[in-house]
Amino acid sequence: MADQWGERMPRSVGLLQTIAVSVGVAIGSGIFRVPATVAAQLQAPGPILLCWVLGGIVALCGALTVAELAGALPRSGGIFAYLLESYGPLPAFLFGWTELVVIRAAALGAIATIFAEYLGYFVPLSGAQVRYTAALAIVLIGAINYLGVQRAAAVLGATTAVKYALLLALGLLAFTARGGSVAHFTAAWPAVLSLSALASALIPVLWTYDGWADPASMAGEISNPQRNLPLALITGAACVMLVYLVVNVGFLYALAPGQMAGAKLIAATVAGRIPLLGGAGAAVIAAAVVISAFSGLNASMMTGSRIFFAMADRGLFFHLAARVSPRFNSPSVAICLASVLGVIYVVQNDFAQLADKFILGIWPFYALAVAGVFILRRRRPDLVRPYRVWGYPWIPAVFLAASAFMVLNALLTDPRNSGITFAVILAGVPVFWLRGRMLRRD
């Protein structure tokens, strides 16, 4: 039986489990390498830290705003549900289409590949074996999720707590690194700060923060959603921002900006300089990445499968994907679909090239969802809103301005790859109309 919001799965996911989803999705492998990328682009400690602060503020502004929609519309699908309510079927379908053909497959496949590559530090694996291990990891995570959200949430909670503690410890221990110095923070600002360079560096930073909105996709299974979901979105974004700032300040203390830029495996480089770790620095980082990737893979499966389920449940995808397992109360077909997509990604290496270009593709939908707060306040003033965004209208306006600036900068500085991104999104328009014609014929 559907509940008052139309959801058919039990609301059994608590507040701490929802926060774990937010943190688990956001903290993946990116924080172990993106600091080097940002340092190479910005080259001075002031802009580097500013970029990470700005990324955290943008993510927090997004979470603060989406939290209002999440409390008012606690439906499965998250961003999909808000787009559907605010703009109608086409934008919601395009978001689901983008998740289906690129984003979710890329997330699952890439995270699983990173998991397998770092597992190879402990168990030597050939190139082919890395693929097979990554595919098996996806199948295993899919099976855990199929057996019920509580089993998946228990695994996620444990692994997320461990990886958060490891990352925070790495950031703090970096202040004991050999060769570390506060002198690395001198000459903090360049003579001229390029806003275009800052915006370009912000793209990978926002990728590491991405996940702040993902718990909303599980809204149909969260207990007391009008309280727990807004609180989890805001708390999760704040927790991620805190640990990222600690890590980057620690890395800057341990390495000068020029050294950071040249350290492709920056976390391992810093760990190798920490006396407490001795010669075990590389093993510690490898273990941290394995745990982090496994946690992120689980969180991505939990959230991504609910988007496919919501699309089908609302009539915008094959109805079979809306099936709920009568035994485990899980969106069984949607989980199987997400698992298959992830395995295909692992097998088709060339697909990684498209995925790398597609990091920016999710942000127009985030911006539309945030703008939906303005639309729904005007169109549906009677909608019950247990939480109303703090600092309205300035908080959502900050997020929208940052998103617009970042997207426009990408279009100007990298028109080819940005064009590919938006071409893939717009390819969903004819699919939407063809689907509509087929339904009318039936």
N, C-alpha and C positions, 0 to 999 in steps of 0.2 A: 504494500500500500504506500502511495506517495504521501509525503508529509505536507505541511502547510505551504511550502515553497515549491512543491512538485518533485522532490527528490525521493528516490526509491531505495537508496542504500542506507544502512544504519549510521547514525551520527555517533561514532565511537572514538574519534581522534581528538585527544585533549590538547590543552594549550601548549604544554612543553613539547609534545610531539609535533605540533604545527610549527613552532619556532625551529625545531630541529630540521624540518623540511626546508624552511627558508635559508638557514645557515648551511645545510647540507648541499643544496643546489648551488649556492653562490660560491662557497669555498671548494674549488675543484683543483685543477692543476695550474690554473692561470697565475695565481699568486706566487708560484715557485719559479716563474720565468718572466712575467710581464714587467716587474720592476726594472729589469735590465733593458727591456724595450723602451720604457718611458725615459730612463736615464740617457739612452742613446739619442732620443729625440729632443730632450730638453736641456741636458748637459749641466745644469746648475741645481743645487739643492733646493733653492726657493721655489722655482717652477715645478720641480719634481714633486715636492710635498704639496704644493698648491693643487696640482693635478689630481692627486689622490684625495685631497680634502674636497675638491669640487665634485669628483666622482661620487664620494660618499654623500655629499649634500644633495646631489641630483637624485641618487637612489632613494635617499630618505624622504625627499619631497614627493617622489613618486609613490613611495609606500604610504606616506601620510595621506595622500589624496585617494589612492586606490582603496585604502582602508574604509573610506566612507561608502564607496560602492559595494565593497565586500560585506559590510554590516547591513546595508540596505537590501542587497540582492545576494544572499548566500546560496548561490547556485553552482553546480558543477560546471567546470570550464573556465571560471575566472574571467580573464580578459575577453574570451569569446562571449560569455554571457553579458558582459557590460557593453560590448560593441553591438550585440544583437538588440539589447534594450534601448540603446542610445541612437543607433543609426539604421537598424534593420538588418535583413539577412545578408546582403552582399558584402559589406565590410567584415561582418562576423565570419562569413564563409572564407573570405580571403585570408583572414588570420588563421583559420583552421587549415586551409590549403597550404599556407606557408609552413606551418608546423608539420604538416603531413609530408610534404615533398622534400623539405630541406632541414628545418631547424631541429626537429626531434630526432630524426635519423642521424644528423650530424652530432648532436649532443651525446646520444647513446653510443654511437660508434666511436667517436673520438675519445670519450672518457674511458671506454672499455679498452681501447688500444693503448692509451697511456697506462692504465692499470696493468696490462699484460707486459708492456715494455719495462716498467719498473719492477714488476715481479721477476723479470729476467735477471735482475741483479742477484737474486737469491737462488733462482733455479734457471740455469742457462737455457735460453730458448732461441731457436733459429727464427728467421723472418716468417716462415710459414707457420711455425708453432705459436708465434706471437698472435697471428691472425686467429688461429684456432682457439687459443686461450681467451682472446677478447670475445669471440663469438660465444664460447661456453659461459663466460662471465655474464653476458647479456641474457642467455637462456636461464642461468641460475637465478639472476635477479628477477626475471620475468616469472619464474616458477614461485619464488618467495612471495611476490605480489599477487599472483593468482591464488595463493592459499589464504589470502585475506589481508586487509589493510593493517590489522593489529600486528601480525607477524612482520610485515614489512616495516612498520613504524618502530617496532622493538629493535630490529637490526639497525635501522637508521639512527635511532636515538643513541645507541651505544657507539657506533662508529663516528657519528658527528661529534659527540663529546670528546672522544679520543683525539680526533684530528684538530679540533679547536684548541685543546690543551697543548698539543704538540706545536702548533703554529705559534701560539702565544709564547710558549717557552722558547722557541727559536728566536722570536723577535727580542725577547728580554735577554737571552744569553748572548745575543749579538753584541751587546754592550761590554762583554768580556773578551771579545775577539782580539787575537794578536794583530797588532798594527792598527787597531781602531783608534780614532781620535776625534775630538770635537772640532779639530781644524778642518775636517771634511765639510763642515757647515759654513766655513768662511767663504767670502765672495759668493754670497748666497744668490745674488740676482745678476743677470746679464745686463749689459748697457741698454739693450732693447729686447723686450719680451714679445715674441711673435704670437699673436692670438691664433693664427692659423696653425702654428706648430702645437700650441696648447690644445686646440680642438682636435687635431689629429692624434695626439697622445691620449686624449680623453677617450677615444674609441676603445682601445684595448683595456683601459682602466674600467670603463663601464661594462665591458665584457666580464671582467673579474667580479664585478658587483652584481651581474645579472643573476636573477633568482629571487629578488625581493618581491616580485609579484606572483611567483609560482604557487605558494600555498593556497592562493585564492582558487586555483583550478580544482582543489579538493574540497571546496566549500560545502559540497553536498554530503560530506562525511565527517565534518567537524562539529563536535558537540558545542552547544551554546554559541553558535557561530556569530551572533550579533555582538557578543563581547570578545570571544576568544580570537576570532579572525582578525579584526582590526589591531588588537593588541599584539598578536603574533607577527603581523606584517611590519609594524613599527619596531618592535623589539628585535626582530631578526635583522632588519637593515642596520639598526644601531650597533648590534653586536659585530656584524661583519665590518662595518666602518672602523670600529675600535681596534680590532685585531689587525686590520690592514695598515692602519696608521702606525701602530706599535712596530709591526714588521718592517715597514719602510724607513722609519726613523732608525731602527736598529741596523738595517742594512747600510744606511748612509753613514752611520757611526763606524761600522766595520770596514766599509770600502769607500773610497773617494768616488765621486760621480763618474769619472773616466774609467775607473776600475769596474764599477757597476755596469757601465755600458758594454764593456768587453767580456763580461761574465755571462755566457749564455745560460749556464746552469747556476744561476746566482745563489740559490738557496744552498746548494752543495758547496759552493765556494766559501760562503760565510760559515757554514757548519764546519768546514775543514780548518777554520781558524779559531774555533772555540775550544779552549784548553780542556774544559770539562768533558768534552766528547772524545778527546784523544784522537785515535785513528779511526774511530767509528762514525765520523761525521757523514760519510757517503751512505753508509748503511742506515743511519737514522733518517736521512732525507728520503732514501728509497722507500723505507717502511712508511714514512709519513705520506708520501705520494700514493702508495698502494692503498692505504686506509682512506685517504682523502678521495681518491678516484672511486673506490668501491662505494663509499657513502654517497658521492655525487651521482653515481650510476643508479643507485637505488632511488634517490630523490627524484631524479629525472624521469625514471620509469613511473613512479607514483603520480607525478604531476602531468606528464605528457599523455599518458593513457586516458586520464580524465577529460582532456580536451577532446580526444576522439570520441569518447563516450558521450560527452555533452552535445557534440555536433550531431551524432546519430539520434540522441534522445530528443533533440529539438527539430528533427526532420531535415537536416542539412547534410546528412551522410548516410551510408548504407545502414538500414535499421538494425541489421544483425549486430553492429558494433555497440548497440545500446543494451545488449544482453547482460544481465546480472546473474552471476552464478548462484543458484539456489542453495548450494551447500556452503560456499565461502563468502557470499555477499560481496563479491568483487566484480568489477567490470571485465569479465574474463576475455571476451573477444577483443576489446580495445587493448588489453595488456598483451595479448598474443600478436596483435597488429604492430604495436610499438616494438615488440621484441624482434619480429621479422624485419622491420625497417632498420633497426640497429645492426642486425647481422648482415643485411645487404650492404650497409655502409662499410662494415669491416672488410667485406669481400671485395668491394669495388673501391680500390684505393684512389682512383682518379676523382671520385666524388669528393674527396677531401679538398681539392682545389676549389670547388664550388662552395663548400662549407666555409672555407677561410674567407671568401669574398662576401659571405652572407651575414657576417656578424652584425652589420648595421640594419639588417632587414626587419628585426623585431621592433625597432624603436618607433617607426611611424605608427604602429599599432598601440604601443604604450602611450604615445602622445594622444591618439584618438580616444583611448580609454580615459585618460586624465581629463581631456576636454569634455568627456561625457558627464563629469560632475556638474559643469556649468549648464549643459543641456538638460539633464534630469532635474536639476533644481528649478529650472524654469517650466519644464514640461510636466513634471510630476511633483509638485510641491507637497502633495499629501503622502508621499512615500515615507514610511517610517525609517528614520535615520538615527540609530542608537549612538553613532559617532558621527560628528560633523568635522570636516578637516580643519585643523588648527591653522590660523593665519589665512583663511580664505578671504579674498581670492589670490593672495600673493604667493602662497606655497605652490598651488597648481600652476600659476603663471611662471614661476621660476623654472619648473620642470619643462613646461612647454617651450619657453625661450631657449633653454639649454638644448633640448631635443632638436628644435628647428635650426639652431646655429650649427650643431654637429652634423646634421643631415646635409644642410646647404654647403658646409665646408667640404664634406665628402664628395658631393656632386661637382664642386669646383676643382678640387685637388686630385680626385681620382674618378673622373667621369666614366671611364670604361667599366671598372668593377662595380661602381654604384649603379650604372645602367643595367648591368647583368642582374644585380639584386632586384631592382624594381621591375625588370622584365619578367623575372620568375614570379614575382607577386602578381603582376597584371595578367600573367598567363592563366591565372585562376578565374578571370572574368568570363571567357568563353566556356570554361568548364561549368561555371555556375549557371549560365544561361542554357547550356545543353542539358544539364541536370533538370532545370525547370521545365524544359520542353518535354523531356522524357516522362516526368511526373504528370504533366497535363494530359499526355497521351494515355497514361494508365488510368 
